[in-house]
Structure formats: structure tokens, C-alpha cells
Amino acid sequence: MTFGKKQTILTPMIKSKLNSFIGKYNLGGFIEVAKLTTKDKVLSTNILSDDKSVMGIVQLRDFDLEDAEFGINETSKLKSLLGVLNEDITVDFAKVDGDSKSLKFSDKETDINYTLAELEVIPKVPNLKSVPAFELEIPLTKDFVSKFIRAKAALNEVDTFTVAVGPVMLLVELIGTVFACGPKATLIA
């Protein structure tokens, strides 16, 4: 195997912005493996759970990193490593022969290296033949995701849920149990 010259580009960013994106595709540890793409200042990933029950697209706009594709094989490890850093970080994107090999995250005191997965080991997410018209868009705010994960953890024996929209809130029914996310969260068992 021959390696070319290593290239790096420093990009400053706010860690919480990156953590928010990771949390949205990771779904509380449900999705560990993902192919991430940066193009035209948009970080995105198409996700598919191991059991193929969850498929989605997560995007983060205004993400200033060079255009690239790279694999994350252990999202929980990446999240743990980022937890060591302060809020203001830089990302050093290391490439060999044009391929992304690692990410170096740094703050003023600490450097973290995360080795990227080869894209060949990341399962391909199939394209939908046609994208259905969406009747509901759920803003995955940090508050909503946190409350939903806590509600699901409180009812860990429940495997399926229903989503319904009320006049001022979103209702998520976990088989006989309702979790409402709006001005006031309600968990009814």
C-alpha cells in the first residue's frame, strides 16, 4: 500500500453544533455506523438501522468543512472523545491520496484523533424509489430528543409508537402510553 502526502485543513467550529448533528443521526445509540458527506457547507448523512426499521436523512447547514465523504464506525466512541473537549474546537481533516483517513479535533488544551472507517464497510442506505409527501415534520430539537429518549427509557418494554399532532403539541403514543412534547411535557401511563 502506497501513501501519498498527508493533507490537512483547520476548520473552527462550535462543538455543540456538531454534537447536535451526531445526536440526531445516532438516536440515543440506535445508529452507530454512518457515512457522512460534506458538500457546499452542508453536513449530511442517510441513516438506516441494523434491523432496517428506521431510515432517514439528517442535515446540518452552514457547516464549513471541505467537501468530502467519510465513515463513522463507532459513533458512541466519537461522542465520548468529543466530550473531553471544550466548546470552541477546530477540526483537522487528514487525507491520504485524497481519501479521508482521520479527523483531529482540538481545543486549546487537548487534541483528539478519531480514525475514520473505510466507506466500503459502511452499509449502503438504499434510495427511496419515490419520496412520499410528508404530513408531519418533527423539529428534532435537543429538548425534544432528550425528553423522548427519557420517556422511552421509562417504558423500555415498549417497541412501537404512534405520532399524532395536537393543536399546540406533538403527541407520541408508546402503546397505551402518551408522551406529549409541547409547552408542557406529559407522560401518561
C-alpha positions in Angstrom: 0.0 0.0 0.0 1.4 3.4 -1.0 0.5 6.5 0.9 0.7 10.0 -0.7 1.2 13.3 1.0 -1.0 13.9 4.1 -3.2 17.0 3.7 -4.9 18.9 6.5 -7.3 21.8 6.7 -8.1 23.5 10.0 -11.8 24.5 10.5 -13.0 26.3 13.6 -16.4 25.3 14.9 -18.7 25.0 18.0 -18.7 21.5 19.5 -22.4 21.7 20.5 -23.4 22.2 16.8 -21.5 19.0 15.8 -22.8 17.1 18.9 -26.4 18.1 18.0 -26.0 16.7 14.5 -24.5 13.5 15.8 -27.3 13.1 18.4 -29.9 13.4 15.7 -28.5 10.6 13.5 -27.3 8.5 16.4 -30.8 8.4 18.0 -29.6 7.7 21.5 -27.2 4.9 20.4 -29.6 3.3 17.9 -27.5 4.1 14.8 -23.7 3.6 15.4 -22.5 3.4 11.8 -22.9 6.2 9.2 -21.4 7.6 6.0 -21.2 11.4 6.4 -20.9 13.8 3.5 -19.9 17.4 3.5 -20.8 19.3 0.3 -21.5 23.0 -0.2 -21.3 23.8 3.5 -23.9 21.1 4.4 -23.0 18.1 6.6 -25.4 15.2 5.9 -26.0 11.5 6.4 -28.5 9.0 5.2 -29.2 6.6 8.0 -30.5 3.0 8.2 -30.8 1.0 11.4 -29.4 -2.5 11.5 -32.9 -4.0 11.6 -33.9 -1.7 8.7 -36.8 -0.3 10.8 -35.5 3.3 10.7 -34.4 5.2 7.6 -33.8 8.9 7.5 -31.8 11.8 6.3 -30.1 14.2 8.7 -28.5 17.5 7.6 -26.7 20.3 9.2 -26.5 23.6 7.2 -23.8 26.2 7.5 -21.1 23.6 8.3 -17.9 25.0 7.0 -15.8 21.9 6.2 -14.3 20.9 2.9 -16.4 18.7 0.6 -15.7 15.0 1.4 -17.3 11.7 2.3 -16.2 9.7 5.3 -17.2 6.8 7.5 -18.0 6.7 11.2 -18.0 3.2 12.6 -18.4 3.8 16.3 -20.5 6.9 16.9 -20.5 6.3 20.7 -16.7 6.4 20.8 -16.7 9.7 18.7 -19.3 11.2 21.1 -17.2 10.2 24.2 -14.0 11.6 22.6 -15.7 14.9 21.8 -16.9 15.1 25.4 -13.3 15.7 26.5 -13.0 18.9 24.5 -14.1 22.5 25.4 -16.9 24.2 23.3 -14.6 26.0 20.8 -12.8 23.4 18.7 -11.0 23.1 15.4 -11.2 20.1 13.0 -8.2 19.0 11.1 -9.3 16.7 8.3 -6.5 14.3 7.4 -6.4 12.8 4.0 -4.0 10.3 2.3 -4.1 10.1 -1.5 -7.3 12.1 -1.5 -9.1 9.7 0.9 -10.2 10.9 4.4 -8.3 8.8 7.0 -8.9 10.6 10.3 -10.3 13.6 12.0 -8.3 15.6 14.5 -10.4 17.6 16.9 -8.6 20.2 19.0 -9.3 22.8 21.6 -6.7 25.0 23.3 -5.6 22.2 25.7 -6.4 18.8 24.0 -6.1 17.0 20.7 -8.3 14.1 19.9 -7.8 11.8 16.9 -10.6 9.8 15.5 -9.8 7.2 12.8 -12.4 7.0 10.1 -13.9 3.8 8.8 -13.4 2.8 5.2 -16.5 3.6 3.2 -16.6 0.0 2.0 -17.5 -1.3 5.5 -20.4 1.2 5.9 -23.7 -0.4 4.8 -25.2 1.4 1.9 -28.6 3.1 2.5 -30.9 2.4 -0.4 -32.6 5.4 -2.2 -36.3 5.6 -1.9 -38.0 5.0 -5.3 -40.2 7.9 -4.5 -40.2 10.2 -1.6 -43.7 10.3 -0.1 -45.4 13.6 0.7 -44.7 14.3 4.4 -47.7 15.0 6.5 -45.6 15.8 9.6 -42.2 17.3 10.2 -40.8 16.9 13.7 -38.2 19.5 14.7 -35.6 17.4 16.5 -34.6 20.0 19.0 -32.2 19.0 21.7 -35.1 19.4 24.2 -37.4 17.1 22.3 -34.8 14.4 21.7 -33.8 14.4 25.3 -37.4 14.2 26.6 -38.3 11.5 24.1 -35.3 9.3 25.0 -36.1 9.7 28.7 -39.7 8.8 28.1 -38.7 5.8 26.0 -36.2 4.7 28.7 -39.0 4.9 31.3 -41.0 2.5 29.2 -38.2 0.2 27.9 -40.6 -2.7 27.3 -42.4 -0.8 24.5 -41.2 -1.4 21.0 -43.5 0.7 18.8 -45.1 4.1 18.9 -47.6 6.3 17.1 -47.1 10.0 16.4 -50.0 12.4 16.3 -50.2 16.2 16.3 -52.5 18.2 18.5 -53.3 22.0 18.2 -50.2 23.1 20.1 -48.1 20.0 20.8 -46.8 16.7 19.4 -48.2 13.5 20.9 -46.2 10.3 20.8 -48.1 7.3 21.8 -45.9 4.4 23.1 -48.6 1.6 23.0 -51.0 2.8 25.6 -48.7 5.5 27.0 -48.8 9.0 25.7 -45.8 11.4 25.8 -46.6 14.9 24.8 -43.9 17.4 23.8 -45.1 21.0 23.7 -45.4 23.8 26.1 -45.6 21.2 28.9 -44.4 17.6 28.6 -46.8 14.9 29.8 -46.2 11.2 30.3 -49.4 9.2 30.9 -49.0 5.5 31.8 
